[in-house]
Amino acid sequence: MVNQQYQDCIQACIECIEACNVCFDSCLKEENVKMMAECIRMDRECAEICGMAVTAMQTNSHFVNQICGLCAEICEACGNECKKHDHEHCKKCAEACFKCAEECRKMAS
């Protein structure tokens, strides 16, 4: 059983991974894909660090605070990139990223 203190953060990370993956895929289908390049890049990076954070929490890693701290930074950056775009998938992704950043900051402190 995963440490109960990690539950909210793990859930936020999983939701962020899902939102980033949907945003990534949707960005690739946009008319001007070049304009979405940084959003796509951030979606990938954010989903990766969120996955790493989930694993760190599930395995009670000695580095969970540092990993969650970095995850918060990357989620914040991804959210800021996504909110530059008017697409619904970007708005939903930004929301999930900011929520995850908040939960990860709690975990990191």
PyMOL commands that place a pseudoatom at each C-alpha (Angstrom):
pseudoatom trace, name=CA, resn=MET, resi=1, chain=A, elem=C, hetatm=0, pos=[0.000, 0.000, 0.000]
pseudoatom trace, name=CA, resn=VAL, resi=2, chain=A, elem=C, hetatm=0, pos=[1.276, 3.422, -0.971]
pseudoatom trace, name=CA, resn=ASN, resi=3, chain=A, elem=C, hetatm=0, pos=[1.984, 5.883, 1.820]
pseudoatom trace, name=CA, resn=GLN, resi=4, chain=A, elem=C, hetatm=0, pos=[-1.293, 7.769, 2.390]
pseudoatom trace, name=CA, resn=GLN, resi=5, chain=A, elem=C, hetatm=0, pos=[0.463, 11.157, 2.480]
pseudoatom trace, name=CA, resn=TYR, resi=6, chain=A, elem=C, hetatm=0, pos=[1.363, 10.677, -1.183]
pseudoatom trace, name=CA, resn=GLN, resi=7, chain=A, elem=C, hetatm=0, pos=[-2.167, 9.911, -2.439]
pseudoatom trace, name=CA, resn=ASP, resi=8, chain=A, elem=C, hetatm=0, pos=[-3.255, 13.441, -3.449]
pseudoatom trace, name=CA, resn=CYS, resi=9, chain=A, elem=C, hetatm=0, pos=[0.043, 14.117, -5.173]
pseudoatom trace, name=CA, resn=ILE, resi=10, chain=A, elem=C, hetatm=0, pos=[0.043, 10.784, -6.997]
pseudoatom trace, name=CA, resn=GLN, resi=11, chain=A, elem=C, hetatm=0, pos=[-3.509, 11.440, -8.201]
pseudoatom trace, name=CA, resn=ALA, resi=12, chain=A, elem=C, hetatm=0, pos=[-2.596, 14.958, -9.380]
pseudoatom trace, name=CA, resn=CYS, resi=13, chain=A, elem=C, hetatm=0, pos=[0.443, 13.568, -11.222]
pseudoatom trace, name=CA, resn=ILE, resi=14, chain=A, elem=C, hetatm=0, pos=[-1.637, 10.880, -12.943]
pseudoatom trace, name=CA, resn=GLU, resi=15, chain=A, elem=C, hetatm=0, pos=[-4.225, 13.464, -14.014]
pseudoatom trace, name=CA, resn=CYS, resi=16, chain=A, elem=C, hetatm=0, pos=[-1.430, 15.700, -15.285]
pseudoatom trace, name=CA, resn=ILE, resi=17, chain=A, elem=C, hetatm=0, pos=[0.103, 12.855, -17.299]
pseudoatom trace, name=CA, resn=GLU, resi=18, chain=A, elem=C, hetatm=0, pos=[-3.278, 12.192, -18.902]
pseudoatom trace, name=CA, resn=ALA, resi=19, chain=A, elem=C, hetatm=0, pos=[-3.861, 15.884, -19.687]
pseudoatom trace, name=CA, resn=CYS, resi=20, chain=A, elem=C, hetatm=0, pos=[-0.353, 16.281, -21.127]
pseudoatom trace, name=CA, resn=ASN, resi=21, chain=A, elem=C, hetatm=0, pos=[-0.764, 13.195, -23.306]
pseudoatom trace, name=CA, resn=VAL, resi=22, chain=A, elem=C, hetatm=0, pos=[-4.118, 14.428, -24.654]
pseudoatom trace, name=CA, resn=CYS, resi=23, chain=A, elem=C, hetatm=0, pos=[-2.668, 17.903, -25.238]
pseudoatom trace, name=CA, resn=PHE, resi=24, chain=A, elem=C, hetatm=0, pos=[0.411, 16.473, -26.956]
pseudoatom trace, name=CA, resn=ASP, resi=25, chain=A, elem=C, hetatm=0, pos=[-1.685, 14.340, -29.285]
pseudoatom trace, name=CA, resn=SER, resi=26, chain=A, elem=C, hetatm=0, pos=[-4.158, 17.153, -29.963]
pseudoatom trace, name=CA, resn=CYS, resi=27, chain=A, elem=C, hetatm=0, pos=[-1.372, 19.661, -30.671]
pseudoatom trace, name=CA, resn=LEU, resi=28, chain=A, elem=C, hetatm=0, pos=[-0.011, 17.333, -33.336]
pseudoatom trace, name=CA, resn=LYS, resi=29, chain=A, elem=C, hetatm=0, pos=[-3.396, 17.562, -35.087]
pseudoatom trace, name=CA, resn=GLU, resi=30, chain=A, elem=C, hetatm=0, pos=[-3.560, 21.373, -35.043]
pseudoatom trace, name=CA, resn=GLU, resi=31, chain=A, elem=C, hetatm=0, pos=[-3.375, 23.230, -38.334]
pseudoatom trace, name=CA, resn=ASN, resi=32, chain=A, elem=C, hetatm=0, pos=[-0.159, 25.065, -37.415]
pseudoatom trace, name=CA, resn=VAL, resi=33, chain=A, elem=C, hetatm=0, pos=[1.845, 22.335, -35.687]
pseudoatom trace, name=CA, resn=LYS, resi=34, chain=A, elem=C, hetatm=0, pos=[5.012, 24.472, -35.791]
pseudoatom trace, name=CA, resn=MET, resi=35, chain=A, elem=C, hetatm=0, pos=[3.301, 27.052, -33.599]
pseudoatom trace, name=CA, resn=MET, resi=36, chain=A, elem=C, hetatm=0, pos=[2.566, 24.262, -31.087]
pseudoatom trace, name=CA, resn=ALA, resi=37, chain=A, elem=C, hetatm=0, pos=[6.139, 22.909, -30.992]
pseudoatom trace, name=CA, resn=GLU, resi=38, chain=A, elem=C, hetatm=0, pos=[7.038, 24.284, -27.544]
pseudoatom trace, name=CA, resn=CYS, resi=39, chain=A, elem=C, hetatm=0, pos=[3.717, 23.142, -26.126]
pseudoatom trace, name=CA, resn=ILE, resi=40, chain=A, elem=C, hetatm=0, pos=[4.334, 19.644, -27.479]
pseudoatom trace, name=CA, resn=ARG, resi=41, chain=A, elem=C, hetatm=0, pos=[7.860, 19.632, -26.048]
pseudoatom trace, name=CA, resn=MET, resi=42, chain=A, elem=C, hetatm=0, pos=[6.653, 20.745, -22.614]
pseudoatom trace, name=CA, resn=ASP, resi=43, chain=A, elem=C, hetatm=0, pos=[3.795, 18.216, -22.633]
pseudoatom trace, name=CA, resn=ARG, resi=44, chain=A, elem=C, hetatm=0, pos=[6.293, 15.389, -23.156]
pseudoatom trace, name=CA, resn=GLU, resi=45, chain=A, elem=C, hetatm=0, pos=[8.721, 16.643, -20.523]
pseudoatom trace, name=CA, resn=CYS, resi=46, chain=A, elem=C, hetatm=0, pos=[5.953, 17.225, -18.005]
pseudoatom trace, name=CA, resn=ALA, resi=47, chain=A, elem=C, hetatm=0, pos=[4.381, 13.791, -18.494]
pseudoatom trace, name=CA, resn=GLU, resi=48, chain=A, elem=C, hetatm=0, pos=[7.804, 12.169, -18.062]
pseudoatom trace, name=CA, resn=ILE, resi=49, chain=A, elem=C, hetatm=0, pos=[8.647, 13.924, -14.778]
pseudoatom trace, name=CA, resn=CYS, resi=50, chain=A, elem=C, hetatm=0, pos=[5.150, 13.281, -13.438]
pseudoatom trace, name=CA, resn=GLY, resi=51, chain=A, elem=C, hetatm=0, pos=[5.637, 9.577, -14.125]
pseudoatom trace, name=CA, resn=MET, resi=52, chain=A, elem=C, hetatm=0, pos=[8.980, 9.679, -12.356]
pseudoatom trace, name=CA, resn=ALA, resi=53, chain=A, elem=C, hetatm=0, pos=[7.393, 11.464, -9.383]
pseudoatom trace, name=CA, resn=VAL, resi=54, chain=A, elem=C, hetatm=0, pos=[4.648, 8.825, -9.144]
pseudoatom trace, name=CA, resn=THR, resi=55, chain=A, elem=C, hetatm=0, pos=[7.273, 6.072, -9.135]
pseudoatom trace, name=CA, resn=ALA, resi=56, chain=A, elem=C, hetatm=0, pos=[9.336, 7.908, -6.516]
pseudoatom trace, name=CA, resn=MET, resi=57, chain=A, elem=C, hetatm=0, pos=[6.318, 8.234, -4.232]
pseudoatom trace, name=CA, resn=GLN, resi=58, chain=A, elem=C, hetatm=0, pos=[5.170, 4.658, -4.790]
pseudoatom trace, name=CA, resn=THR, resi=59, chain=A, elem=C, hetatm=0, pos=[8.616, 3.312, -3.938]
pseudoatom trace, name=CA, resn=ASN, resi=60, chain=A, elem=C, hetatm=0, pos=[9.156, 5.755, -1.052]
pseudoatom trace, name=CA, resn=SER, resi=61, chain=A, elem=C, hetatm=0, pos=[12.335, 7.027, -2.705]
pseudoatom trace, name=CA, resn=HIS, resi=62, chain=A, elem=C, hetatm=0, pos=[14.888, 8.867, -0.593]
pseudoatom trace, name=CA, resn=PHE, resi=63, chain=A, elem=C, hetatm=0, pos=[14.760, 11.583, -3.268]
pseudoatom trace, name=CA, resn=VAL, resi=64, chain=A, elem=C, hetatm=0, pos=[10.994, 12.087, -3.351]
pseudoatom trace, name=CA, resn=ASN, resi=65, chain=A, elem=C, hetatm=0, pos=[11.249, 15.692, -2.102]
pseudoatom trace, name=CA, resn=GLN, resi=66, chain=A, elem=C, hetatm=0, pos=[13.754, 16.675, -4.778]
pseudoatom trace, name=CA, resn=ILE, resi=67, chain=A, elem=C, hetatm=0, pos=[11.891, 14.846, -7.558]
pseudoatom trace, name=CA, resn=CYS, resi=68, chain=A, elem=C, hetatm=0, pos=[8.574, 16.409, -6.558]
pseudoatom trace, name=CA, resn=GLY, resi=69, chain=A, elem=C, hetatm=0, pos=[10.252, 19.824, -6.362]
pseudoatom trace, name=CA, resn=LEU, resi=70, chain=A, elem=C, hetatm=0, pos=[11.543, 19.455, -9.912]
pseudoatom trace, name=CA, resn=CYS, resi=71, chain=A, elem=C, hetatm=0, pos=[8.166, 18.097, -11.011]
pseudoatom trace, name=CA, resn=ALA, resi=72, chain=A, elem=C, hetatm=0, pos=[6.489, 21.226, -9.611]
pseudoatom trace, name=CA, resn=GLU, resi=73, chain=A, elem=C, hetatm=0, pos=[8.856, 23.460, -11.608]
pseudoatom trace, name=CA, resn=ILE, resi=74, chain=A, elem=C, hetatm=0, pos=[8.295, 21.579, -14.860]
pseudoatom trace, name=CA, resn=CYS, resi=75, chain=A, elem=C, hetatm=0, pos=[4.518, 21.415, -14.339]
pseudoatom trace, name=CA, resn=GLU, resi=76, chain=A, elem=C, hetatm=0, pos=[4.465, 25.173, -13.758]
pseudoatom trace, name=CA, resn=ALA, resi=77, chain=A, elem=C, hetatm=0, pos=[6.460, 25.763, -16.957]
pseudoatom trace, name=CA, resn=CYS, resi=78, chain=A, elem=C, hetatm=0, pos=[4.187, 23.444, -18.943]
pseudoatom trace, name=CA, resn=GLY, resi=79, chain=A, elem=C, hetatm=0, pos=[1.087, 25.133, -17.549]
pseudoatom trace, name=CA, resn=ASN, resi=80, chain=A, elem=C, hetatm=0, pos=[2.464, 28.544, -18.478]
pseudoatom trace, name=CA, resn=GLU, resi=81, chain=A, elem=C, hetatm=0, pos=[3.178, 27.362, -22.031]
pseudoatom trace, name=CA, resn=CYS, resi=82, chain=A, elem=C, hetatm=0, pos=[-0.240, 25.744, -22.435]
pseudoatom trace, name=CA, resn=LYS, resi=83, chain=A, elem=C, hetatm=0, pos=[-2.112, 28.798, -21.198]
pseudoatom trace, name=CA, resn=LYS, resi=84, chain=A, elem=C, hetatm=0, pos=[-0.635, 30.804, -24.096]
pseudoatom trace, name=CA, resn=HIS, resi=85, chain=A, elem=C, hetatm=0, pos=[-2.928, 28.859, -26.449]
pseudoatom trace, name=CA, resn=ASP, resi=86, chain=A, elem=C, hetatm=0, pos=[-6.709, 29.097, -26.842]
pseudoatom trace, name=CA, resn=HIS, resi=87, chain=A, elem=C, hetatm=0, pos=[-7.280, 25.422, -27.606]
pseudoatom trace, name=CA, resn=GLU, resi=88, chain=A, elem=C, hetatm=0, pos=[-9.498, 23.608, -25.107]
pseudoatom trace, name=CA, resn=HIS, resi=89, chain=A, elem=C, hetatm=0, pos=[-6.946, 20.806, -24.694]
pseudoatom trace, name=CA, resn=CYS, resi=90, chain=A, elem=C, hetatm=0, pos=[-4.282, 23.378, -23.783]
pseudoatom trace, name=CA, resn=LYS, resi=91, chain=A, elem=C, hetatm=0, pos=[-6.561, 25.044, -21.222]
pseudoatom trace, name=CA, resn=LYS, resi=92, chain=A, elem=C, hetatm=0, pos=[-7.355, 21.695, -19.587]
pseudoatom trace, name=CA, resn=CYS, resi=93, chain=A, elem=C, hetatm=0, pos=[-3.685, 20.763, -19.594]
pseudoatom trace, name=CA, resn=ALA, resi=94, chain=A, elem=C, hetatm=0, pos=[-2.664, 24.047, -17.993]
pseudoatom trace, name=CA, resn=GLU, resi=95, chain=A, elem=C, hetatm=0, pos=[-5.233, 23.502, -15.251]
pseudoatom trace, name=CA, resn=ALA, resi=96, chain=A, elem=C, hetatm=0, pos=[-3.962, 19.972, -14.547]
pseudoatom trace, name=CA, resn=CYS, resi=97, chain=A, elem=C, hetatm=0, pos=[-0.347, 21.176, -14.590]
pseudoatom trace, name=CA, resn=PHE, resi=98, chain=A, elem=C, hetatm=0, pos=[-0.980, 23.956, -12.081]
pseudoatom trace, name=CA, resn=LYS, resi=99, chain=A, elem=C, hetatm=0, pos=[-2.866, 21.581, -9.776]
pseudoatom trace, name=CA, resn=CYS, resi=100, chain=A, elem=C, hetatm=0, pos=[-0.032, 19.060, -9.984]
pseudoatom trace, name=CA, resn=ALA, resi=101, chain=A, elem=C, hetatm=0, pos=[2.565, 21.772, -9.336]
pseudoatom trace, name=CA, resn=GLU, resi=102, chain=A, elem=C, hetatm=0, pos=[0.685, 22.756, -6.201]
pseudoatom trace, name=CA, resn=GLU, resi=103, chain=A, elem=C, hetatm=0, pos=[0.496, 19.173, -4.900]
pseudoatom trace, name=CA, resn=CYS, resi=104, chain=A, elem=C, hetatm=0, pos=[4.150, 18.532, -5.737]
pseudoatom trace, name=CA, resn=ARG, resi=105, chain=A, elem=C, hetatm=0, pos=[5.230, 21.690, -3.910]
pseudoatom trace, name=CA, resn=LYS, resi=106, chain=A, elem=C, hetatm=0, pos=[3.435, 20.398, -0.794]
pseudoatom trace, name=CA, resn=MET, resi=107, chain=A, elem=C, hetatm=0, pos=[5.257, 17.101, -1.142]
pseudoatom trace, name=CA, resn=ALA, resi=108, chain=A, elem=C, hetatm=0, pos=[8.625, 18.780, -1.681]
pseudoatom trace, name=CA, resn=SER, resi=109, chain=A, elem=C, hetatm=0, pos=[8.379, 20.873, 1.479]
for i in range(1, 109): cmd.bond("trace and resi %d" % i, "trace and resi %d" % (i + 1))
show_as sticks, trace
zoom trace
